[in-house]
Amino acid sequence: MERNEVFYDWLRAKFFDTGDNDDRVKQLSAAVTDLVAVLKASPAEVRCYTLAALDANIPTDNPRIVATYELLKKHWSSVEGKYPEAPRGILRGIILSALYQLGMESDKLCRIIYYTASGYAQFVHFGSEQPIIDRILQEFGRDVENEATKEWALAKAPAAPSFAQFKSKSLELGSIEVDPTELEATLKIAIGLNENNYASYSQNQQQNLIWGSHFASKASEGIASLIKESAQELGDSISVESLENEINSFFEGVNKSLSAAFKESFQSLLAIEQRSKLLWWKETLYSTTLRKGYREIDAAVLPVVMAIDLAKLLPEVTPVSVDYLLTDTYRAIQSAAPASQTLPELLAPFEDDAHQQLLAPHLATMTDCGTRTTLTAFLAQVIQGQKALKKLTAATGLRAEVQASPEQLAVLVLHDLLTERLIQESNAA
């Protein structure tokens, strides 16, 4: 297993408050291992734990903080004596370390963590924790991009299948051998010699004719019999099963080669199809969700509508270039670049009844993390009439004075929708 750099970053920064106690480090590491096992068994919880770990002001009664504290108590029995209240900094370090390990081991969980963390981190400054958070974002962002680049790559040339030369490895044939002793005995019989090697034929011409016919008949019969026996032995030496195995093994290699070639070609076709869909979306500027052109839709809700449309077109693995496609398309529709606003100002139009009726069927309530949720999940609750905008900070941990642009909102909603899809797939698995 790779070294957990986030754990040691947190340790070196003295956020774990262990002093020189090596036993304490082992206890914390054991808690990280336990949490990794818990999250592997419940992938849908990964987003919720990510949100809890990133918030330096997360309430200590948050369910994920409480659950992590219980894991720590199993290894550090006296922790409650040292910390009357749950040690938020230590517990967040345990969660971040567990998330880092999960992201290194699983591509899908890496995407969930990255999309969730990048959406939150763009609105927050982490102070002395910033280098550690940056490590997670940079490494996971690189891994997500590399995976997407590979999935979306076009083959440089048509894949040509290659076949191994057919060679028999285990098939062995017997040899045909005629027993000379038996052949000699048969020929003696054919020429009329008895067992004492005395000739039984006469010098008489008539007798010679009879002898010749007798020799030809007996010699042919003897030679044919010996060859037949030898051929039968050769046939018995050939294993039908061995021959079938050799042929099946050869064609299995042919099948693998063809499958690999077809897979590479098919992947290229899928990549071409995805690119074509995105270019068509960019050119038409049409919302398949609302069945309207983007220029007909209120600019205040347009970023969310575009994100919803684009999420429907995208596969599970998506390169970062799609984010730029979204923002560039939005700017192409707006005659002037919209100014940044505070989050309450940016989200205020979604409390309008008309906008809620328009979007409610298309932005359903997302997987709930309870007391801490994503901005998109909170926005969906506002649109569904389940929460008021004034609950923004309590629900998301984001301060009301945070500035954001419509393009940022569009990309954040897109990432959250892609994450929601991954979570739903994990729940269905």
N, C-alpha and C positions, 0 to 999 in steps of 0.2 A: 504494500500500500504506500502511496506517495506521502511525503511529509506534508502535514497540514500547516501551511504557511500562515494562514489567518490566525490559527490558535497561537502560534509562536509570536506573531506580530502583536497580538493582544497581550500576550505574556510579557514581551519586551517593553511594551508601553506601560506596564504595571497596572493595567486595567483589571487584572485578575486579583491583584492584592495578595500574592502568595508569599512575598518576602523570599527567603532562601529555603523554603520548605518544599523539598522534592516530593514528599508524600502528598502534599496538597496538589501539586501539578498532576500527579497520577490520578488523584480523585477527580479533578476537573476533566482530564482526558477521558476517564471512564464514563463520565456523564455525557460527554460529546458522543462517544461510541454508542451509548444507549439511545440518545436522541436520534442519531442516524438510523438506527434500527426501527425506531418508532415511525419516522417519516418515510422510510422505504415501504413500510406496511400501509401507510396512509398518504399517498402522494398528493391528494387534494389539500392536505394541511400545509404543504410547502409554502404556498403563497401567504397564508396567514402568519406563519412563523417568520417569513421574510419581512412582512410589514411590522411585526412586533420588534424584531431585532434592529431594524433601521431607526426606530423612533427612540431617541435618547430620553424622551419624557413619557414613555409608555407607562401607563398606570401599573403598579405592582400587582393589582388584582386582575390583570389581563389573563385570560385562560391559558394562553401559551406560556406566559411568564410563570404562572402558578405550576403548570405541568412540568416545566423545565426545573423549577425549584424542587419539586418532588423527586425528580431523577437525581439531582445533586445530593439530596439528603440520604439517598441509599448508599452513597460512597463517602460522604462527609457528614457524619452523624451529628457533629457538634456545631454545624454551620449556624443553626438558629441561635445558639448561645453567643456567637460573635456578631451576628447581624439580626437584631430584633425584627427588622423588616426585610423583606426579600431583597437581596443584593442585586439590584437591577443591572448594574454594569457588568457584573460577573455573569449573570444569566444571559444577557444579550451577547456576551462573548462566546458563551457555550453554543448559543443558537447560530451565530454567524459562522463559527467553526464547523458545526454540523452541516450547515448549508453549503459551505465551501467544499467539504468532502463529498457531499451528494452531487454537487455540480460537476466535480471532477470525474465521478463514476458514471453518471447518467446524462446523455445528451438531452433527453426530454426535460428532466428536472433542471438542467442547466438553463434551458430556455425559459422555464417558468420563473426561476430565480432572477435571471437577467432582465426579462421584460418587467417584472414587478419592481425590482430594485431601481432600474433606470428611470421608470416613471415617477417614482417617489424622490429619488436623489436629485433630480434636476431642479427641485424647488427647495432644497434644504442644504445648509452648510453644516458639516459634521465636526467642525473644529479640529481637535487633535486626533479624532478618529478618521479624518478624511483620507489619509494615505491607505488605511486598511480597506475602507469602502471602495476607494479607487482601484485597489488591487482586484477586488471581486468583479467590479464592473468592467475593467479592462480585460482581464483574463477570460471571463465568461463571454463578454462581447466578442472577443477574438474567436473563441471556440464556436459561438453561434454563427458568426459570419463565415468561418471556414467551412462549416458543415453546409450552410446554405449555398455557398459558392460552388461546392462540389455537386450538390443536388441540381443546381441550375445551369451547370456547365454544358456546353455543346461539344460533341465529339469533333475532333479536328478532321477525321477521315472515317469513312464507313468501316465498321469493325469487321474484320475478316476472320472467320473461324479457322483454327488450325487443328489438324488431326495428327495424332501420333501414328507412326508406321506400325502396321499390324505385325507383331512378333509373338510367336508362341514361346511361353516361358515354362510351362509345365507339361505340355503334351509330348509324350514319348511313344515312338512306334517300335515294335519288335522287329527282328530281322528274319528274312526267309532263308532257311538253311535246309539243304537236302542231305540226309544221312548217307555218306558214301558207302558205308558197310551194307546198308539195306539195299542201295541201288546195285552194288556189285552182286549181291545174292540174287536179286531179281533178274539181272542180266544173265547170270549163270543158268537160271531156270529157263530163260528165254532161248539160250543157245543149245539147251539140251544136256548140260552137265548135271550129273547127279551129285549127291552129297559127298561122294568120294572123288569128284572131279573127273569121272569117266564119261566120255561122250556117248550119247544115246542115239546119234544119227549115223547114217551110212554114207559111204562114198558114192553111192549110186545116185545118178542124176535125178531120178525120180524122188529119191529120198531127200536130196538137197532141196528140191522144190518144196517138199513138205516141210523141211527144216526152216527154210526161209520164211514161209508163211507163219510157222509156229513162232519164230523169233520176233517177227514184226508185231505179232499180236501180243505176245507176252511182254516184250520190251515196252511197247506203248502203254500197256496196262500198268506195268510197274512204275514207269516214270510218272505217268499221270497221277497215280495214287499218291506217290511221294510229294509231288508238287501240290496236290490238293490238301494234303495234311499240313504242309508248311504254310500254305496260304491261310488255312483255318487258324493256325497258331498266330499268324500276323493279325488277323481280324480280332482274335480274342485279346490281343495286346492293346488294341485301341479302346480307350475309355470314352464313351459317349458323354458322360458327365464332364470329364476334363475338357473335351472339345467344346461343349456348350459354355463352360465357364470362360474359356479363352475368347470365344466370339462375343459373349455378353459383356465381358470386361472391355473389349475393344469398342463396342458400340456405346457403352456407358461413357467412355471418354469422348466419343463423338457428340453425345447428347450434352455433356457438360460444356464442351466448346461452343456448340450452337446456342445453348442457353445464355452463356456469358456474352456472346456476340449480340444476340437479340435483346438482352437486358440493356446493354450499353446503347444500342440504337434506339430502343424504346424510351430510355431516359432522356436522350437528346430530343426526341419528338415531344415528350412532356414539357421539357424546358422551352422549346419553341412555342408550344401551345400556351404556356403561362405568360411568356413575353408578349405574345399576340393579344391575349386577353387584356393585359395591362395597357398596351398601346391603344387598343380599341376603347378602353375605358377613358384614357386620357384624351383621346381625340373627340369622342362623342359628348363628354361632359354630361352624362345622363345618369340619373339615379334609378337603378332597378328597384330600389326599396320603395321610394315614393312615386315612381313612375313620372318623374318630372326632370326637366333639364336643371342643372345646378344653378344656372343664372335665374331660375324662377323661384328658388328657395331662399328664405330669409337668411341673410348672411350670418346672423347670430347663431343659428343652429346648423349651418352648413358644415362646419368642421366635423361634427359628430355624424351627420348623414354620410359624408364622404368616407369616414372611417368605417362605418357599418357596411357600406357598399364594397369597399376594398377588401375588408376581412372575408367577405363571401367569395372573392375571387382567388384568394391566396391559399396555397397548400400549407402543410404543417410547418415546413422549414422555409424561412423567408430571409433574404439578404437585406442589409441595412439600406441598400440603394432604393428599396421600396419606400422607405420613410421619406427620402428626398423626392421621389416621384409624387407622393401625396402632398408634400408641402409646395412643390413647384406647381402642381395642378391647381391647388387652392389659390396660389398667388396669381396664376393666369386668369382666374375668374374674377378676382378683385382688382379693381382699377388702381388702387393704392394699397400699400402694405398697411394692414391694421396695426394700431398701436397696442402695446401690452396693457393689460388691465389687471386689477387684483382678481383673485379667484372668485370672490363673491360677485364682482361686476361681470366677469366672464360667464358665470353660470346663471346669473339672474334671469335671462330670457327663458330658461328651462322651467321656471316656476309659472310661466304664462300658461293659462288653460289651453289656449289654441295649440301651442307648441307641445304640450303634454299629450293632447289627444292625437296629434300628428305622429309623435315618436313612440308613444307607449306600446303599440303593437310590435315595434321593431327593436326596442332595447329593453328586454325583459330583465327581471331581477336576477342578479348573478349569484354565484356561490358565496354564501355569507360567511364572513370571518368574525362576526359578532361585534365586539367593541372597537375593532380596528379594521378598516376596509380600504379598498383602492378608490381613487377618485372616480373612476368610471362606474364602479359598483354603487358608490354614493349617488352619483348623478342618475343612475337608473332608478334608485329609490326615490329621488326627487321627482323624476318624470312619472313614476308610478303613484305619486302622492303618498308615499310611505314615510318620507322624512322632509323636514324643512331645511332650507339652505343655511339657516343659522347654526345648524348642527355640524357644519363642515369640519371645523377643527376637532371636535370631539370624535367624529367618525373616522377622519382620515389622518389626523395628527398634523395636517398642514395649516399653517397660520393664515389668517384672513388677509394679511397685508402682502402675502406672496404675489409677485407679478408673474403673469403668464400670457402668452400670445395665442391666438386661435390656431396657428400651426402646431404649437406645442400640444394643445388640447387634442387636435386631430391625431397626432402620432401616439399620444398617451392612450387614447381610446382604442386605437388600432391594436396596440400592444396588449392592452387588457383583454380585448376580445379574442386575440389569438391565444392568450394564456387561459382564458375561460374554456376555449375549445380543448386545449391540452388537458385541463382538469376534468372536463366532462368525459373525455376519452379514458382517463385514468380511473374514473369512477365506474365506467361501464366495463372495464377490463376485469 
